Amino acid sequence: MTFLEADGQTSVITCARMYHDALMLLGALQSEGLRPFDNLNLRTRGNRRTITALWACWLGCIVPVSPVPTRNVLEEDTPVKTAKGATLIDDEKKPKESAPATTLRYQSLSLSPGDIHKMSDSDRALLQHTSGSTASPRRAILTGANLRTGALASSVVAREHFMERYLGWLPLSHIFGLVGCHLVPLFNGFDQFLMDTGFFLKDPAIWLRMCGEWGCTVTASSLFGLELALRAVRDEKPRGLDLSSVNVCLCGGENLRASTLLDFETEMSRFGWHKGALCPAYGLSEATMGVSCKPPGEDIRVDVIDPESVLAGEPLRFVETSNANGTLCGKRFLERVSVGVLDSCNEAIVRGRGGERLPEENLGIVHLRGGNICAGYDPDGPNPDDDGWLDTGDLGYFRRGRLTIFGRHKDIVCYNGLNLPRRDMEESASRAAPNDDVAIVETAEGLLLFGRDTDPGNLSAAAFSIQREWSVRLAGIVEVPILPRTPKGTVDRAALAAGFESGLYEARRLASLESGDFRPSAEERNMAEIWSRVLDVPLGSLSGDSHFVELGGDSLSLFDLAAAIEDTFGVSAETSQLRGALTLKEAALLVERLRNPGRQAPDERDAPL
């Protein structure tokens, strides 16, 4: 095992040395009173010590509890609702006041060989925190059989009679990092290289450089990691990068964007990356990581779906072609990436709203059953049913024998009889405001768009982009200093809705796009015609309060507007002046002042609106 830690130091140990270190730590834990089936909340820092602590627990039948996933892996792990039991801290920092009363500091323990206790298949082997994407993180109970079954099933990407070399940068507190990057190679006798997640985030390109330098054949990443690495390679333009050894790169997550996956493969092919090496996958903590993945070597399959057919329990309508913007003949379509074939250890079915099993190409809730599926939750939660089926809460479908995850069931927005996917709507907003985080939230007043208040103009542009592309009417936009996050790092929409309902946030209404009682002056009528051409919006949708940015205008559009004003009115308007007159009424008044510099502009009360 090779460890690249946060400080850049590299250490190499054998499995025998890891066993020795874990046995010594087990003795220290036992001397502190820990016994088989006690919980130990892990807050260890550094991959080597984390793995040592995990195996110390497993050798002594102590149950390790993974840390609650944090918003930022560079921040300290601060578990909430800590499982009953001791907490192991391995650094020299003073424990926080909120730390449990029984806290063990790694450096102060007296190491000595411990007594091994054999673990049975049904024993608790890990309390693994779930992602917290739709609720507070829960602890999935994974047994010894779950860990072994899940790890061996995920070995399917390994080639027969070939000594693979695994490299991972995902945190070991995440089930993907623990099982996919540690247990799988360990159980198969393969070399493994574990990189500190914080070190990767500081220098994303190092993941790819180490793949080449260490000759790694199997690796893994989240979509976010692919995006960081892709940006780093494009910025740095590294020389001598060799990715020809990589045969498989698993990529899992809730939002697998086809454009990112395809761009990554295209860009990395310049450095020897094999076509088909990137393998979209589906997994979750409750399934001991893996459920399905695209077989290595196959092309990435992307389905294009008519959004009007999105209804749980009903068949989807598929479109054969789509352009890069996700539209066809002016209509918005959805793209979803197939996550391949099922692992050998589990079954998956798609059920409708009444619990009935659905045929292929019908959208429903994915249910799982198998030797890798958790025994339930600690202390409570929805357990598998009497037949062993676990309701994942994920919408998905089978098509041509391959599984595709559509999204979380709770992330479907119902609007005027349509079922719209929230993540796709927010991606439309992100394209209009690429540097801002946004969130669509249902409230009693309708759909609101929340976003940071760093640039209100960007947020207005994002709101209009959603309205234009998805034919929805937002009730308003809400500017907040920061978007609250779940422990996984996703936006906490429940907190935003509660804050709005309690009066913590105020909504700013969007300019009316449907006002029918606009009685414009001559200047306003001419200005409305210009805006309609420049912004490509219907003339009848404009009112005096229509806002240039909210209708999709940007810096380039302002130059077009200035040119059109000069052609129509014969006056020169600087873009700096136009930025101070962004409603249609203000723009018309600006032109009036430019045409008659000595004339007093009419009082606002006299404006014929």
N, C-alpha and C positions, 0 to 999 in steps of 0.2 A: 504494500500500500504506500502510495506517494501522496503526501499532504503539502499543498501550497497554501499557507496561512495568510491572514490579513496583513501581517507585517512583511510579506514577501519571502519569508523563510521557508525552505523546502526540507522536509524530513521523509525518510524512507524506512519502513519497518516491515518485518515479515509477519505472517499470521501467528507464528509461534510467539513473537514478541508481544503482539497485541493480546494474545491469550494470557501471557504472563502478567502484563500490566492490568488487565481486567480482573484477574484472580486476586492480585494484591489490593486493588480498590475494593473488591467484594469483601475482603477481610476487614478493611477499614469501616465499610458500611455496616457490617454485622457487629463490629465492636461498638458502633453507635446505636445499636438496638434494632436495626432493620432486620426483618424476618421474611420468609417466603410469603408472597402475596400482599406485602405492604406496598404502598405507592411511593415512588420517588419522583418528584417534579424536577425535570431537568432544566437547568439554566446554565449549562456549561457553555464555554466560549472556545471556539476552535474545533475543527472537525476531528482532530485526533483525540482530544479529551472527550468529545461527545460520543464517539464510537467506543472508547474505553469504558465510559459510564454505562452505555447501553449494554455492552457485553458483560459487564460486572453484574448488572441487574439480571440478565438472562441466565447467567451461570448460577445465580442464587435464587431464581424464581421470584425476584423482586420485580414489581410492575413499573416500568418507566412511563412517565407521563410527558408527552411532547409539549414543548412550549406553545402557548397561544400564538398563532401567526400575527406578526406586527404589521403596521402600516408601511414601515420602511425597514428593510433588513439591516440597515446601518444603525438603526436605533437599538436601544436596549430591549431585551425581551421582558415584558412586564405582564406575567400571567394574571388573568382575572378568573375568579371562581376557581382558584387553585384546588386540585384534587386533594383530599385529605391525605396527609403524609409529609415526610421531610422534603426539603428543597435543597438541591445540591448546587452550589455556586462555586465556580472554579477560578475566579479572578481575585485580585487584591482589593477591588473596590469595596467600599463600605456598603453592606446591604441596605436597601431602601427601608424606610420606616414601615412601608406596607408589606415587607417580606414576612412570611409565616414565622411563627415563634420558633419552630424547629428548623433551623437553617444550618447546613453543613458547608464549610468552606474547604475546598479541595486541598489547598495548601497546608491546612492545619491538621489534616487527617493523618493518623499513624497507619501506614500501609503495612499489611501483613497478609499472607495467603489465607483465602477464605474457604469455607466449606461449600462444595457444589451440591445443588439440589436439582434433580432431574425434572425437566418441565414436560408435562403431558400435552397431548394435542389440544385438549379442551381448556387448559389453563390460560388465564389472561397473560398475554405477552407484551401488550402495549396499549396504552390509552392514547389514541391518536386524535388530536384536535382536528375537526373538520375546518373547511375554509372560512366559514362565516359569511358566505356570499349572500345568503338570504335571511339569516338570523344570527343570533349570537353563536359563537363556535361551541360545538358539542364534542364530547369525547366518545369516539367510536371504540368499541371493545374489540381488539384484534387478538386472536388466540395464537398459540404456537402453530397450529395447523394452518391458520390464515396466512401467517408470514411465510411459512415454507411453501405452501401451495401457490400463493401469489408470486413469490420470487421465482419459483421454477417455471411457472406458466409464462412469466415475462421474459424468460430466457429464449423465447421462440425466435428472437432476432439474431441469436448467436448461430454461427455457421458450424456445421458438423465437422469434427476433427480439425478445428481451427482455434488457435489461442487468441481470443479477442483481447483487446485492451480498452477498458472503460474509462471515460473522463466525465466528471460531473461538477457543475458549479452551483447547482440548486441546493438550498439549505437542507440540512439533515432533519430539521424540524418539520419539513414537508414530506409527505409520504412518497412523492415522486423521487426526491433526493435520497431518502433513506433506502427504499426498496430498489428503485431502478438503478441507482448509482453505487450502492454499497452491497446490499444483500444478493442481488443477481450475480455480479461478478464473484462475490465471495463463495456462494454456493456452487459455482461452476469452476472454481479454481483459476479465475482470470486475474491478471493484474488490474488494479484500479488506481485512478488518479483523482483525488478530491481537492477541488479548489474552493477557497473561501468565497462566499457569495459577495461580501463587501469588496473584496479584491477585484472580482469580476466587474462590479458596478463602477469602480473607479477607472478601470481600463478594460472595456468589453472586448477589445481586439485580442487580449491575451488568451482568451478561451480558444480562439482559432489558432493562434501561434503555438500554444501548447499542444493542441491536437496534432500539429505537424511535427513539433520537436519530439514529442513522446511517441509518435506513431500510433495514435489512438484510433481504434476502429469503430467504437460505439460511443455515442455521447447523447446528450439530451438538453433541451432548452424549453423555456416558455416562449410564447409569441413575443412578449416584451423583450426577452433576451435576444431573439433573432433581430428585432428592430434595432436594438442598441448595437449589436455586432455589425449589422449591415451599415448603419450610419458611420460607425468607427472606421470600417474598411474604406468606405467611400471618401471619408475625410482624410485619412492617413495615407491611402494608396500604398499599402505595405509592399515591400520587395522581398522576394524569396519565400513568400507564404506558400506552403505546400499542404493541401488538404486531400491529397490523393489516397491517404490511408483510411479516411472516414468511409465506412460502409453503411452506417445507420446513424441518423440523428432523430430521436423521438421528440415530438413537439406536442405537448398537451395544453389544455386550457379551455376556458369557456368561450373564447372569441378567436377562432382561427380564421383570420382574413386570408382569402386566397391570394390577393395581390401581394401581401408580404411574403408568403411562402414561395410564390413563383419568382418574385424579385430576388429573394435570397438565393434560390438555386441558380438563377441566371448569373448573378453577380459572382457567386463563389465558384462557378464552373471555370472562371478564368484562372483559378488557383488549383485546379485538378479535382474539384468536387464532383462526385459521380451523380449523374442524373438518376433520380429515384431514391437517393440516400435519405432525403428528408421524409420522415414518416409521421403524418398527423395521427394522434392517438387520443383515446378517451379513457379517463380513469378518475377515481375519487378515493378519499380516505377509507370509506366504508367498503371498498372493493380491494383493499390492500394494494393500491395503486392502479393496476391495469385492468381494463375491460376489453379493449380492442385497439388495433393499430393497422395502418396500411402496410401490406407486405413490402419489404425492401425491394427496390428495383422497379416497382410499378410507378406509373405516372400518378400525380396527385389528381383526384377526381373532384370536380366542382359541379354542384347542381345549381341551376338557375330556376327560381321559384316565383310564381305570380303571387304577390302579397294578398290579393283578394281571395286566395284559396286557403289562407292560413286560419284554420279552425280545428281545435283539438277534436279528434275522432273522425275527421273527414279526410278524403283524399286530396293530395296536393296536385296543383297543376305545374308541370315543368316546362321550361322553355329551353330550346336547344342552343341558342346563341344569345350573347349579351356583349355590350361593349365595355370598355374599361371603366366607365362611369356608373355601371350598374343599371343602365337604361336601355330600352329598345323601343324605337318609334316614339320617343318622348315619354314613355311610361317607365316608372321605377320598378325594378325587379330585385329580388334578394338572392344572394349567393351564399351557399353553404358547402363546407369542405367535408368530404366523407372521411370517417375515422376508421375505415377498413373492416377487417374481419375479427370475430370474437376470439379471445384467448381460449385455450383448450379447457381451462378450469371453470368457466362460467357459462351460463345461458343468459340471454336477454330477449325480452318480448316487449312489444309496444301495446299499451292498453288504452282504450277509450275512456270517456267520462264515466261510463257505467261499469268499468272494470273489464269489459269484453276485450278479447285479444283481437288486434287489428291486422289486416293484411298489409302487404308491402305498399309503400307509397302513401300510406295513411299516417297522419300526424297524431301522436299520442304521447303518453307518459312512459318513459323507459323504466322497466322493472328488471332487476338482476337476481340471479340465484347461482350459487356455486360454492366451492370450497374456499374461495377467497373472500366471500362476503362476511362482513362483521357479524358478531353475535348479538349486537344491539348497541345501546348507548349507556354511558355512565354519567349521572345516576339514572336518568330516564330519557325517554324519547321514543319515536316510532321505530319499533323493531320489525324485522322480517315477519311476514305473516305465517300462518300455520304450515303453509307449503314451502316456506323458505324464501319467498319473493320479497325483495326490498324495493320500495317505491323511491326512486332517485329524485323525483321532482323535476327531472329534465325532460323537455320535449324532444322527441326524435322520431326517426322513421327508418325503415329498411328499404333499400332499393337495389335490385339486382344482387341481393345477398350481402350488401354492405350496409353498415350502420352509419347514420349521420345524426349528429346532435344539432337540433335547431336552436335551442336556448332554454333558459329557465322558464318554467311554467308561469311564474309570477312576473316575468319580464315581458309579458304580452300586454300591450296597451289597447284597450277597447275604445274605439272612437267611431261614432255614427254607424255602428254595425260592422265595422272592420276590425280585424285583429292585427295590430301593427307591432312589429318587433322593436322594442325600445332601443336595443343596442344599435340597430341600423339607423334609426332616427338620430341618435346621438352622434353616430359617425358622420351623418350629413352636416350636423352642427360643427363637428370638429374640422371638417374640410373648409368651412367658412371661417372658423377661428382656430387655426391649428395649434396655437400656443396656450389655449385656455381649456380647462376642464369644465364640462357641462353635465347637467343631469336633468332629465325629464321626469317630473313628479306629478302624480295625480293628487288633486286636492278638491275640497268641496266647491271651489270656484272654477274648476276645470284644470286643464293641463298647464303647468307652469314650467318655464325653463330657468333652472338655477345655474349660476356661474359666478366666477370670481369677479370682483369689481375693479380689477386692474385696468381693464379697457372696456367700458360700457359699450363703445361702438362695435367692438368685436362681438359682444354678446347679442346686440341687436341684429347684426348680420347673421349670426348663428340661428337666431329665432326665425328670421325670414327664410333662411335656407330650409329649415324644417317645414315651414308652412308651404313653401313653393314646391318642394320635392314630394311631400307626403299628403298634400291637400288636407291639412288639418288646421284648425284655428287655435292658437295658443291664447290662453287667458291673460298672459303677461310674462314678464321676465323679472327675476329676483336676483339682485346683485348681493353677494355675500363675500366676506373677507377670505374665507376658506371653506371648501366643501368637506363636511365631516365624513369620516371613513369608517368602514368596518375593519376588524382586525386583519382581514385579508388584504385591505387596501382599496377595495371597491367603494364607490360612493354610498353613503348611508342615506338612502332615500327616505326611509321611515323617519329618521331624525329631521330631515328637511321638511317633510310634510307636517310633523308635529310642531316644529318651530314656526311654520307659517300659520298653522291653525291657532297657535297660542299668541300670535301677534309679535313674535320675535323678528320676523322678516316682513317686509312690505313689497308688494308687487308693483312694477311699473307697467302700465298698460301700453300695448303696442299701438302704433298708428292704425287707424281704421283702414281696412282694405276693402270694405264693403259698403261704405257710406253712400247712400243714394240721394242725399239732399245737399250736395255740394253745388253752390251757385257762384262760380268763379268770376273774377274780374277779367278784363281782356288779357292782362299780363299773366294772371294765374292760368287762364285757359291755354295760352301759348306755352307757358312753362309746363303745364301738365302734358301737352303733346310732346314736348322735348323729353320729359322724364319717361313717358311711355316708350319712346324710341330708344333712349339710352339704356334704360333698365329692362326693357322688354317685358313690360307689365301692361295689362289692359287699361285703356284710358278711363273707363268707367269705374275702375277700382280705386282711383286716386281721390283724396280729399285735401283740404288745406293743411291738415295736420299730418299728412303722409310724410314719413321720414326717409330721407335718401338712403341712409345706411340700413335701416330696417327693411328696405325694399331690395337690398342686395348690392347697393352701391359701394364702391371702394375707391382707392386712390386713382386707379386708372380710369374709372368711370367719371371721376371729377374732371379729368382732362377732356374726356369726350363731351361732358356737359358744358365746360367752358367754350369749347369749339362750337357747339350747337347754339349756345347763347349768342356768340358773336355773329354767326350766320343768320340767326333769326332776328335779333334785336339791333345788331350793328354796334354793340358795345363790348369792351374787353373786360371780362371778369377773371381775376386771379383765383387760382385754386385756394389760396389762403383765405380769400374773402368767402368763397363758397363753403369752406369748412365751418364758417360761422353762421351759415344760413342753410341748414340742412333740412328744414321742412319746406314743403312746396310753397307755402305762404311766405316764409322768410326769403326764399330764393326769388320770388316774384317782387317782393319789396326791395331786395338788393338791386335787381335790374331796373326798377323804377328810379332808384336813387342814382344809379349810374347813367341813366338816360337823361335825368333832370337833376344835375348835381346841386342846383340852387333852390330846388323845390322841397318843401317840407313833406315828408312821407305822411300819408293819411293815418289818422289815429286808428289804433287797432279796433276800437269800438265801431268804426265806420266800415270795417272790412265786410264785404257782402257775402257772409258765410251763413 
